[in-house]
Amino acid sequence: MTIYVRQSKKHLINTKEVFRVVEASMAFYENLFGVAFPFEKYDMTFCPEFRIRGMENVGAITFKDAFLLPEDE
């Protein structure tokens, strides 16, 4: 698993928590459906000025970086 975020926003993401949630989610669905995650990787990319909120691709999810916590929180 890899998280890609621009350097100026890096401090806004709690990578340990994101990895924990994603791993727990994958384990839940693998158990529910009895099928292991079928891809070799899972990446998350937070992009500035992304026109849509998010986009799912095989092994990678792209998010608008507005989903990161604001600096004042």
C-alpha positions as CSV (number, residue, x, y, z in Angstrom):
1,M,0.0,0.0,0.0
2,T,1.2,3.4,-0.9
3,I,-0.2,6.9,-0.3
4,Y,0.8,9.7,-2.7
5,V,0.2,13.2,-1.6
6,R,1.9,16.5,-2.4
7,Q,4.6,17.5,0.1
8,S,2.7,20.6,1.3
9,K,-0.3,18.4,2.3
10,K,1.7,15.5,3.8
11,H,1.2,16.7,7.4
12,L,-2.6,16.6,6.9
13,I,-2.9,12.8,6.6
14,N,-2.6,10.2,9.3
15,T,-1.0,7.4,7.4
16,K,-1.1,4.9,10.2
17,E,-4.8,5.4,10.6
18,V,-5.4,5.2,6.8
19,F,-3.4,2.0,6.5
20,R,-5.3,0.5,9.6
21,V,-8.7,1.3,8.1
22,V,-7.8,0.0,4.6
23,E,-6.3,-3.2,6.0
24,A,-9.3,-3.8,8.2
25,S,-11.7,-3.1,5.4
26,M,-9.9,-5.5,3.1
27,A,-9.9,-8.2,5.7
28,F,-13.7,-7.6,6.3
29,Y,-14.5,-8.0,2.6
30,E,-12.2,-10.9,2.1
31,N,-13.9,-12.7,5.0
32,L,-17.4,-11.7,3.8
33,F,-16.9,-12.9,0.2
34,G,-14.3,-15.6,0.8
35,V,-12.0,-14.1,-1.9
36,A,-8.6,-12.6,-1.3
37,F,-7.9,-9.1,-2.6
38,P,-7.0,-10.0,-6.2
39,F,-4.4,-7.3,-7.0
40,E,-0.7,-7.0,-6.1
41,K,-1.0,-3.4,-4.9
42,Y,-3.4,-0.8,-3.5
43,D,-2.4,2.8,-3.8
44,M,-4.2,6.1,-2.8
45,T,-3.4,9.3,-4.6
46,F,-4.6,12.7,-3.4
47,C,-4.5,15.1,-6.3
48,P,-4.9,18.9,-6.3
49,E,-7.6,20.3,-8.7
50,F,-9.0,16.9,-9.4
51,R,-12.3,17.5,-11.2
52,I,-14.3,14.8,-9.5
53,R,-14.3,13.6,-5.9
54,G,-12.6,10.3,-6.5
55,M,-12.0,7.6,-9.1
56,E,-11.5,3.9,-8.5
57,N,-9.0,2.0,-10.7
58,V,-7.6,-1.5,-10.4
59,G,-5.2,-1.3,-7.5
60,A,-5.4,2.5,-7.1
61,I,-7.9,5.0,-5.9
62,T,-7.6,8.7,-6.8
63,F,-9.0,11.4,-4.5
64,K,-9.4,15.1,-4.6
65,D,-7.0,16.4,-2.0
66,A,-9.8,18.5,-0.5
67,F,-10.8,15.3,1.4
68,L,-7.7,15.8,3.6
69,L,-8.3,17.5,6.9
70,P,-8.1,21.3,6.8
71,E,-5.0,22.7,8.4
72,D,-6.9,24.3,11.2
73,E,-8.3,21.0,12.5
